[in-house]
Amino acid sequence: MNAFTNRLKIIGLILSATILFAACSTGTSTPAKELTPEEAEILSVIDGFIDEMNSNPEKAYEDTAPIFKEYTNEDEFMEFIGNFAVLQDTYDSEFTDFDIEGTESYVYGTMEDNDDQVFDTVFMLDVVEGEWLVSGLEIELQGYDEFEDDYEYDANEFNENLDKAPVKTAVDLLDLNLTDPSAAYAATHSEFKDFTTEAEYLSLLDEFPVLGFYYTTEFDVYEEDSESADVYGFIEDFEDNTYEMNWMIEKEDGVWKVSGFDIEEF
């Protein structure tokens, strides 16, 4: 699991109903000012990348900078594109602001889809062997900050048992998985680490993204003594998939910690 991929996955999951990273079907961006030769060259690279994402995503991935490939493998890139049909059908795009510093550049603009949704877009490019190549990108639906302010939901709205220490221990681990998976692993019980390496733990998070990014939870303790507890319940992702979970929670040095868990799609 890597930072660049996570950022894309997180954006896609949060806004799967509204955010659509768009590729221009015409392969042309309309600048609002006269471009310098270097800006025109960079814009041409962006247009070509957008065209390739539409028609030949394998070639688009091949043409990215090495640092892009360092953080995102081809399967992850294809999976991301495949999750959003709008990547293959953009109504318009416009890039007007260029921040060029030596061999690095940030290009700011907008993309519009066929549903009249406009996205603030940033392309990052690096010079590699004398050529500008895409090294990263960011997108955000315009007005999303206002939407976020107006709509605040509690991911544990239906979890009425957070006052129970074993339940909170499980939920806290889920939340830490999103922000710092390695710290989450470090926070588990020593018995957990005896049977699961950190690499295996991170692989599990890749297999079940809901463990690091969930829509809601509903857990309760069904067996508990002074040193251990079993927690059972459900967790739901942003695509309405529900998973059944069993947590094993034990005390270590007086602190409740996760010593194991099972997860399967419900």
Secondary structure by P-SEA (a helix, b strand, c coil): ccaaaaaaaaaaaacccccccccccccbbbbcccccaaaaaaaaaaaaaaaaaaccaaaaaaaccccccccccaaaaaaaaaacccccccccccccccccccccbbbbbccccccccccbbbbbbbbcccbbbbccccccccaaaaaaaabbbbccccccccccaaaaaaaaaaaaaaccaaaaaaaccaaaaacccaaaaaaaaaaccccccccbbbbbbcccccccccccccccccccbbbbbbbbbbbcccbbbbcccccccc
